[in-house]
Amino acid sequence: MKAKAVIVQDIEISKDLLEKYKDKIIIKVKDTIKAMQEIARCKREKYNIPVIGVTGSVGKTSTKDILGSIMAKKYKTLKTEGNYNNHIGVPLTILGLKDHTAAVIEMGMNHLGEISKLTNIAKPTMSVITNVGTAHIGELGSRENILKAKLEILEGMEKEAPIIINNDNDMLHNWYLENKGKRNIITYGIENKSDIMAENIYTDEYGSKFTVEIKGKTYKVEIDIGGKHFIQNSLCAICVGLENKIPIEDIIERNKRIQTYQKKNGNNKRDK
């Protein structure tokens, strides 16, 4: 497919070339990446749809994939492909919006200020932080700075918008205790008391089973892959699905196929 338009920088365009391509659109800018980001920001503003932002030290890609599957039960959902989660990948994903009615956008970072830029392009209506670990500690110097970098995702959100966190992560748990009542924080976990908790857990190499209690009713949940990490992914998916008015039965049905969905997307390994 031939391009109808190009954005260029640091290129002198002769009159002959302008004449040759007079039926094309040529936009000359100082910085092509910044221009792409601004175009993506403008496109995002045209869509009044749920946008789920996802970040974390590990687990964000696998979480993004299961959230995309859950959201697809109700919405035509655009999601980040692979790990297109940086200053180029996020705007490219946003520019892929067509007739979608929801989006799940993964955001990564190496330094302070990077998620701030991404969230102000994506403008999440809800965000997820999977955990705060030690990835990028060499660049950021401390887990406190990593937490600060992850929390930049809030900058692109309305203050009342939900922020969903893994309450078993020590850094996020402490942040929750300091900020509950100040933000709309929804928690999930296995160990610390949370809004959505896994109980009666059984897990082996073939899968996991557990129960969750929602509004006084107990539901059985099964997933086709073992391990605490994927139970937490499942709990996160339940939080996001319920906040988006997806029936719990549909959420549980999609949760059964986490491993199938991971393999389909090439993300069956623990991701960073």
C-alpha positions, -999 to 999 in steps of 0.1 A, spaced: 0 0 0 14 34 -10 15 62 15 -8 91 10 11 113 34 45 116 50 59 135 80 96 144 76 123 163 94 158 175 84 150 170 47 151 196 20 125 190 -5 132 203 -40 106 220 -62 109 190 -86 100 166 -59 71 188 -47 58 188 -83 63 150 -87 43 143 -55 18 171 -57 -10 147 -51 5 136 -18 6 152 16 41 162 29 43 176 64 77 190 74 83 192 112 112 198 136 106 164 154 88 135 137 83 116 170 69 146 188 46 152 158 33 116 159 27 119 196 7 151 191 -14 136 163 -21 106 185 -31 128 214 -56 147 191 -70 114 178 -75 100 213 -95 132 222 -121 123 195 -130 90 212 -153 89 243 -145 53 252 -131 33 281 -93 33 279 -75 10 303 -39 20 311 -16 -8 323 19 -4 338 41 -23 363 76 -36 368 67 -71 357 35 -87 344 21 -58 325 21 -75 290 4 -107 302 -21 -86 322 -28 -64 292 -35 -95 271 -61 -110 295 -77 -75 300 -80 -72 263 -98 -106 262 -121 -96 290 -130 -62 275 -137 -79 242 -167 -97 257 -185 -63 256 -165 -39 235 -147 -39 202 -113 -36 218 -80 -22 206 -50 -33 226 -13 -28 225 4 -54 203 34 -72 217 53 -48 239 46 -16 219 46 3 252 71 32 247 71 67 233 67 53 198 46 22 204 18 40 225 11 67 199 12 41 171 -14 20 190 -36 51 196 -34 59 159 -48 24 152 -82 35 167 -110 31 141 -144 19 151 -132 6 184 -153 11 215 -126 4 241 -88 2 243 -62 -14 266 -29 5 264 3 -8 280 29 18 292 65 11 300 93 32 311 131 34 319 132 69 335 111 93 354 88 114 332 83 88 305 49 74 317 38 110 323 42 117 286 25 84 276 -5 88 299 -11 123 286 -14 109 251 -36 78 260 -57 96 287 -68 64 305 -103 63 320 -90 36 343 -55 23 351 -38 -8 365 -4 -10 383 6 -47 385 35 -42 409 66 -22 418 98 -43 416 135 -37 409 134 -35 371 152 -2 361 165 4 396 199 11 380 184 40 361 160 52 389 181 45 420 154 32 443 121 14 445 106 46 458 115 63 425 101 33 405 68 38 424 69 75 416 75 67 379 46 42 378 22 66 396 28 91 368 0 72 350 -24 91 372 -15 123 355 -35 115 324 -66 105 344 -95 123 359 -92 124 397 -123 103 402 -112 76 377 -104 42 392 -69 30 398 -65 -7 402 -35 -20 422 -20 -53 433 -24 -49 470 1 -77 478 29 -56 465 45 -39 495 51 -6 478 16 -4 463 0 -16 496 17 12 516 7 38 489 -29 25 492 -29 29 530 -16 65 526 -41 74 499 -73 55 505 -101 80 506 -81 105 484 -84 85 451 -107 59 437 -85 29 445 -96 -7 438 -74 -34 453 -69 -71 444 -48 -96 462 -41 -130 478 -25 -121 510 -36 -85 521 -73 -78 526 -85 -64 492 -117 -56 473 -113 -87 452 -94 -116 469 -85 -151 459 -94 -177 486 -94 -215 488 -66 -216 463 -54 -248 446 -27 -246 420 -4 -271 402 14 -272 369 -19 -277 350 -39 -248 363 -53 -230 393 -86 -229 411 -98 -204 437 -129 -186 449 -138 -149 450 -166 -132 470 -185 -104 452 -213 -86 469 -218 -115 494 -218 -142 467 -190 -167 462 -178 -176 427 -155 -204 416 -128 -194 392 -105 -217 372 -76 -208 350 -56 -230 327 -22 -221 340 -6 -225 374 12 -199 396 5 -170 418 13 -145 391 -15 -157 369 -40 -158 398 -32 -121 403 -37 -114 366 -71 -131 369 -81 -110 400 -70 -79 381 -92 -89 352 -122 -94 375 -117 -58 389 -115 -43 354 -144 -63 340 -167 -55 369 -158 -18 367 -168 -19 330 -201 -36 337 -192 -69 322 -211 -98 338 -191 -118 363 -201 -150 345 -185 -137 313 -153 -127 331 -150 -161 347 -155 -178 313 -127 -158 297 -104 -163 328 -105 -201 321 -84 -196 290 -55 -174 302 -28 -198 289 -45 -202 256 -47 -165 252 -11 -160 263 2 -185 237 -19 -170 210 -3 -136 217 32 -150 222 33 -139 258 32 -171 277 64 -163 295 66 -140 325 71 -106 311 89 -74 321 
